[in-house]
């Protein structure tokens, strides 16, 4: 993620790591692990990636550089992640899992955009703490991953709803998920690139202004 935002061990290592293992340890539905050491290792890897992304273009970051900075072994890395992109996405999924785990204070369609303010606050806090920014090239790559993950997040939320109208839904749920995710990244890019002096809450309000008219056309009831 932006302030949130490939060197392979070898073809043999990559191919012998099963997809099941990768999905279990880093995918969107990965179960929580009680091993705090694993969590600390993943946090160190994510911090190392973000630190490097503030120093050089994201595409030029090698896994070896991440390992050296995090002081993590190669085999440990490939136990959990296929590559640096999967490491990046795992951080986004982790944030969204924590958002979803919070007590529900929103209702109805607000659930579809509940991710917005916490992500914006996280980015603002990170920028204040580091005083550094990721290059535009790096942001483009990271925000593309963010958009992809958010699309899945919104689609999952839509799957918890049912249509209450008698007629068939007029709007594809996949299209709605794409629209919400893409609009959030659009607003985020605008905020960061123009360095607009707005609070996360004010940016969130602008995002909602853009997407809520579309969402209110949906006749959905959430479980």
C-alpha contacts under 8 A as a table, 3 or more apart, distances in Angstrom:
res1	aa1	res2	aa2	distance
1	X	4	X	3.93
1	X	5	X	1.61
1	X	88	X	7.35
1	X	92	X	7.22
1	X	139	X	7.19
1	X	142	X	5.09
1	X	143	X	6.06
1	X	145	X	7.88
1	X	146	X	6.49
2	X	5	X	3.57
2	X	123	X	7.17
2	X	134	X	6.51
2	X	138	X	7.77
2	X	139	X	5.37
2	X	142	X	6.25
2	X	143	X	6.73
3	X	50	X	7.32
3	X	123	X	5.31
3	X	124	X	7.95
3	X	126	X	5.88
3	X	127	X	6.21
3	X	133	X	6.73
3	X	134	X	6.71
4	X	50	X	7.92
4	X	91	X	7.99
4	X	92	X	7.55
4	X	119	X	7.57
4	X	122	X	6.65
4	X	123	X	5.42
4	X	126	X	7.25
5	X	50	X	7.91
5	X	88	X	7.13
5	X	138	X	7.57
5	X	139	X	5.97
5	X	141	X	7.34
5	X	142	X	3.71
5	X	143	X	5.43
5	X	145	X	7.36
5	X	146	X	6.69
6	X	59	X	7.72
6	X	60	X	7.67
6	X	61	X	6.99
6	X	62	X	5.10
6	X	63	X	6.10
6	X	83	X	6.93
6	X	84	X	7.07
7	X	62	X	4.86
7	X	63	X	5.01
7	X	64	X	6.61
7	X	83	X	7.82
8	X	11	X	7.19
8	X	14	X	7.22
8	X	63	X	6.88
8	X	83	X	7.07
9	X	13	X	6.09
9	X	14	X	6.96
9	X	74	X	7.03
10	X	13	X	5.29
10	X	14	X	6.25
11	X	14	X	5.17
11	X	15	X	6.00
12	X	15	X	5.27
12	X	16	X	6.02
13	X	16	X	5.33
13	X	17	X	6.37
13	X	78	X	7.76
14	X	17	X	5.56
14	X	78	X	7.40
14	X	82	X	6.85
15	X	18	X	7.10
17	X	21	X	6.87
17	X	22	X	7.41
17	X	78	X	7.32
17	X	79	X	7.06
18	X	21	X	5.37
18	X	22	X	6.63
19	X	22	X	5.12
19	X	23	X	6.05
20	X	23	X	5.17
20	X	24	X	5.94
21	X	24	X	5.07
21	X	25	X	6.22
21	X	79	X	7.20
21	X	80	X	7.25
22	X	25	X	5.35
22	X	26	X	5.82
22	X	27	X	6.88
22	X	79	X	7.07
22	X	80	X	5.62
22	X	81	X	5.98
22	X	82	X	6.87
23	X	26	X	5.51
23	X	27	X	4.49
23	X	28	X	7.77
23	X	29	X	7.63
23	X	30	X	6.47
24	X	27	X	6.25
24	X	29	X	7.49
24	X	30	X	4.86
24	X	31	X	6.99
25	X	30	X	5.61
25	X	31	X	7.64
25	X	79	X	7.98
25	X	80	X	5.32
25	X	81	X	7.66
26	X	30	X	5.95
26	X	80	X	6.07
26	X	81	X	6.48
26	X	86	X	7.41
26	X	87	X	7.65
26	X	90	X	5.56
27	X	30	X	5.18
27	X	90	X	6.72
27	X	93	X	7.70
28	X	90	X	7.50
28	X	93	X	5.78
33	X	36	X	7.74
33	X	38	X	7.86
33	X	39	X	7.88
35	X	38	X	5.49
35	X	39	X	6.73
36	X	39	X	5.00
36	X	40	X	6.11
37	X	40	X	5.05
37	X	41	X	6.12
38	X	41	X	5.06
38	X	42	X	6.24
39	X	42	X	5.16
39	X	43	X	6.10
40	X	43	X	5.03
40	X	44	X	6.11
41	X	44	X	5.12
41	X	45	X	6.28
41	X	70	X	7.98
41	X	72	X	7.28
42	X	45	X	5.07
42	X	46	X	6.17
43	X	46	X	5.12
43	X	47	X	6.08
44	X	47	X	5.13
44	X	48	X	6.05
44	X	70	X	5.35
45	X	48	X	5.05
45	X	49	X	6.21
45	X	66	X	6.48
45	X	67	X	7.09
45	X	70	X	5.46
45	X	72	X	7.64
45	X	87	X	7.70
46	X	49	X	5.12
46	X	50	X	6.26
46	X	87	X	6.70
46	X	88	X	6.82
46	X	91	X	6.74
47	X	50	X	5.16
47	X	51	X	6.03
47	X	70	X	7.79
48	X	51	X	5.09
48	X	52	X	6.19
48	X	66	X	5.54
48	X	67	X	7.93
48	X	69	X	5.79
48	X	70	X	5.60
49	X	52	X	5.23
49	X	53	X	6.12
49	X	66	X	5.76
49	X	84	X	7.82
49	X	88	X	7.74
50	X	53	X	4.93
50	X	54	X	6.50
51	X	54	X	5.40
51	X	55	X	6.83
52	X	55	X	5.07
52	X	56	X	6.18
52	X	58	X	7.79
52	X	61	X	7.10
52	X	66	X	7.60
53	X	56	X	5.50
53	X	57	X	6.20
53	X	58	X	5.34
53	X	61	X	7.48
53	X	134	X	6.05
53	X	135	X	7.79
53	X	138	X	6.72
54	X	57	X	7.87
54	X	132	X	6.73
54	X	133	X	5.97
54	X	134	X	4.55
54	X	135	X	6.86
55	X	134	X	7.61
56	X	60	X	7.12
56	X	61	X	7.25
56	X	135	X	7.78
57	X	60	X	5.57
57	X	61	X	6.92
57	X	135	X	6.83
57	X	137	X	6.50
57	X	138	X	5.56
58	X	61	X	5.44
58	X	137	X	7.33
58	X	138	X	4.84
58	X	141	X	7.38
59	X	138	X	7.43
61	X	65	X	6.82
61	X	66	X	7.73
62	X	65	X	5.35
62	X	66	X	6.77
62	X	84	X	7.93
63	X	66	X	5.08
63	X	67	X	6.24
63	X	83	X	7.17
63	X	84	X	6.34
64	X	67	X	5.02
64	X	68	X	6.10
64	X	74	X	7.77
65	X	68	X	5.14
65	X	69	X	6.19
66	X	69	X	5.29
66	X	70	X	6.04
67	X	70	X	5.16
67	X	71	X	5.56
67	X	72	X	5.00
67	X	73	X	6.40
67	X	74	X	6.80
67	X	77	X	7.72
68	X	71	X	5.00
68	X	72	X	6.75
69	X	72	X	7.95
72	X	76	X	6.84
72	X	77	X	7.07
73	X	76	X	5.31
73	X	77	X	6.45
74	X	77	X	5.16
74	X	78	X	6.41
75	X	78	X	5.26
75	X	79	X	6.19
76	X	79	X	5.16
76	X	80	X	6.96
77	X	80	X	5.65
77	X	81	X	5.94
78	X	81	X	5.01
78	X	82	X	5.82
78	X	83	X	7.58
81	X	84	X	7.44
81	X	86	X	5.81
81	X	87	X	5.90
82	X	85	X	7.98
82	X	86	X	6.10
82	X	87	X	7.79
83	X	86	X	5.46
83	X	87	X	6.48
84	X	87	X	4.86
84	X	88	X	6.15
85	X	88	X	5.01
85	X	89	X	6.20
85	X	145	X	7.89
86	X	89	X	5.03
86	X	90	X	6.04
87	X	90	X	5.13
87	X	91	X	6.68
88	X	91	X	5.45
88	X	92	X	6.82
88	X	142	X	7.74
88	X	145	X	7.91
89	X	92	X	5.09
89	X	93	X	6.19
89	X	145	X	6.54
89	X	146	X	7.30
89	X	149	X	7.22
90	X	93	X	5.01
90	X	94	X	6.02
91	X	94	X	5.03
91	X	95	X	6.34
92	X	95	X	5.20
92	X	96	X	6.30
92	X	146	X	6.92
92	X	149	X	7.30
93	X	96	X	5.05
93	X	97	X	6.01
93	X	149	X	7.21
94	X	97	X	5.09
94	X	98	X	6.33
95	X	98	X	5.20
95	X	99	X	6.33
95	X	119	X	7.83
96	X	99	X	4.94
96	X	100	X	6.09
96	X	115	X	6.83
96	X	153	X	7.81
97	X	100	X	5.06
97	X	101	X	6.07
98	X	101	X	5.04
98	X	102	X	6.53
99	X	102	X	5.49
99	X	114	X	7.91
99	X	115	X	6.63
99	X	118	X	7.36
104	X	107	X	7.54
106	X	110	X	5.79
106	X	111	X	6.06
106	X	114	X	7.53
107	X	110	X	5.64
107	X	111	X	5.94
108	X	111	X	5.98
108	X	220	X	7.88
108	X	221	X	6.76
108	X	222	X	5.94
109	X	112	X	5.56
109	X	113	X	7.52
109	X	215	X	6.79
109	X	216	X	7.36
110	X	113	X	5.48
110	X	114	X	6.00
111	X	114	X	5.06
111	X	157	X	7.29
112	X	115	X	7.62
112	X	154	X	5.74
112	X	157	X	6.33
112	X	158	X	7.44
113	X	116	X	5.75
113	X	154	X	7.85
113	X	180	X	7.80
113	X	208	X	7.53
114	X	117	X	6.88
114	X	118	X	7.80
115	X	118	X	5.89
115	X	119	X	6.29
116	X	119	X	5.45
116	X	120	X	6.22
116	X	184	X	7.41
116	X	204	X	6.17
117	X	120	X	5.07
117	X	121	X	6.01
117	X	200	X	6.34
117	X	201	X	6.35
117	X	204	X	5.61
118	X	121	X	5.08
118	X	122	X	6.08
119	X	122	X	5.03
119	X	123	X	6.25
120	X	123	X	5.14
120	X	124	X	6.16
120	X	188	X	7.93
120	X	200	X	5.26
120	X	203	X	7.84
120	X	204	X	7.48
121	X	124	X	5.06
121	X	125	X	6.06
121	X	200	X	5.55
122	X	125	X	5.19
122	X	126	X	6.11
123	X	126	X	5.06
123	X	127	X	6.15
124	X	127	X	5.18
124	X	128	X	6.26
124	X	200	X	7.06
125	X	128	X	5.20
125	X	129	X	6.14
126	X	129	X	5.11
126	X	130	X	6.16
127	X	130	X	5.40
127	X	131	X	5.39
127	X	132	X	6.31
127	X	133	X	6.95
128	X	131	X	5.42
134	X	138	X	6.08
134	X	139	X	6.34
135	X	138	X	5.17
135	X	139	X	6.24
136	X	139	X	4.96
136	X	140	X	6.21
136	X	193	X	7.85
137	X	140	X	5.31
137	X	141	X	6.72
138	X	141	X	5.38
138	X	142	X	6.20
139	X	142	X	5.04
139	X	143	X	5.69
140	X	143	X	5.31
140	X	144	X	6.19
141	X	144	X	5.28
141	X	145	X	6.70
142	X	145	X	5.23
142	X	146	X	6.26
143	X	146	X	4.68
143	X	147	X	5.97
143	X	185	X	6.55
144	X	147	X	5.09
144	X	148	X	6.34
145	X	148	X	5.12
145	X	149	X	6.28
146	X	149	X	5.19
146	X	150	X	6.06
146	X	185	X	7.63
147	X	150	X	5.18
147	X	151	X	6.11
147	X	181	X	5.28
147	X	182	X	5.97
147	X	184	X	7.93
147	X	185	X	6.32
148	X	151	X	5.22
148	X	152	X	6.63
148	X	181	X	7.50
149	X	152	X	5.23
149	X	153	X	6.27
150	X	153	X	4.78
150	X	154	X	6.05
150	X	177	X	7.92
150	X	181	X	5.32
151	X	154	X	5.34
151	X	155	X	6.08
151	X	177	X	5.08
151	X	178	X	5.42
151	X	180	X	7.36
151	X	181	X	5.19
152	X	155	X	5.03
152	X	156	X	6.10
152	X	177	X	7.39
153	X	156	X	5.19
153	X	157	X	6.42
154	X	157	X	5.04
154	X	158	X	6.18
154	X	177	X	5.28
154	X	180	X	7.57
154	X	181	X	7.58
155	X	158	X	4.99
155	X	159	X	6.24
155	X	173	X	6.95
155	X	174	X	6.55
155	X	177	X	5.37
156	X	159	X	5.03
156	X	160	X	6.86
157	X	160	X	5.35
157	X	161	X	7.18
158	X	161	X	5.34
158	X	173	X	6.97
159	X	162	X	7.61
160	X	222	X	5.95
160	X	223	X	6.00
161	X	220	X	5.91
161	X	221	X	5.32
161	X	222	X	4.19
161	X	223	X	6.02
162	X	220	X	5.44
162	X	221	X	5.42
162	X	222	X	6.53
162	X	223	X	7.98
163	X	169	X	7.07
163	X	218	X	7.99
163	X	219	X	5.62
163	X	220	X	4.60
163	X	221	X	6.37
164	X	219	X	5.70
164	X	220	X	5.62
164	X	221	X	6.29
165	X	168	X	7.49
165	X	169	X	7.77
165	X	219	X	5.99
165	X	220	X	7.88
169	X	172	X	7.29
169	X	218	X	7.64
169	X	219	X	7.74
171	X	175	X	7.28
171	X	176	X	7.19
171	X	218	X	7.40
172	X	175	X	5.14
172	X	176	X	6.35
173	X	176	X	4.96
173	X	177	X	6.18
174	X	177	X	5.13
174	X	178	X	6.22
175	X	178	X	5.07
175	X	179	X	6.07
176	X	179	X	4.99
176	X	180	X	6.19
176	X	215	X	7.76
177	X	180	X	5.31
177	X	181	X	6.19
178	X	181	X	5.30
178	X	182	X	5.93
179	X	182	X	5.27
179	X	183	X	5.97
179	X	211	X	7.89
180	X	183	X	5.24
180	X	184	X	6.21
180	X	211	X	6.39
181	X	184	X	5.27
181	X	185	X	6.43
182	X	185	X	5.25
182	X	186	X	6.12
183	X	186	X	4.90
183	X	187	X	6.20
183	X	207	X	7.12
183	X	210	X	7.57
183	X	211	X	7.33
184	X	187	X	5.21
184	X	188	X	6.07
184	X	207	X	6.21
185	X	188	X	4.89
185	X	189	X	5.99
186	X	189	X	5.24
186	X	190	X	6.24
187	X	190	X	5.04
187	X	191	X	6.18
187	X	203	X	7.47
187	X	206	X	7.75
187	X	207	X	6.29
188	X	191	X	5.13
188	X	192	X	6.22
188	X	203	X	7.95
189	X	192	X	5.22
189	X	193	X	5.74
190	X	193	X	5.40
190	X	194	X	5.88
190	X	195	X	7.93
191	X	194	X	5.70
191	X	195	X	5.69
191	X	196	X	5.47
191	X	198	X	7.84
191	X	203	X	7.38
192	X	195	X	4.91
192	X	196	X	7.04
193	X	196	X	8.00
198	X	201	X	7.97
198	X	202	X	5.85
198	X	203	X	6.37
199	X	202	X	5.15
199	X	203	X	6.34
200	X	203	X	5.08
200	X	204	X	5.98
201	X	204	X	4.97
201	X	205	X	6.16
202	X	205	X	5.04
202	X	206	X	6.48
203	X	206	X	5.16
203	X	207	X	6.35
204	X	207	X	5.06
204	X	208	X	6.20
205	X	208	X	5.12
205	X	209	X	6.15
206	X	209	X	5.00
206	X	210	X	6.46
207	X	210	X	5.29
207	X	211	X	6.46
208	X	211	X	5.22
208	X	212	X	5.42
209	X	212	X	5.87
209	X	213	X	7.28
210	X	213	X	6.98
211	X	214	X	5.56
211	X	215	X	6.38
212	X	215	X	4.86
212	X	216	X	5.93
213	X	216	X	5.34
213	X	217	X	6.84
214	X	217	X	5.53
214	X	218	X	7.48
215	X	218	X	5.53
216	X	219	X	7.51
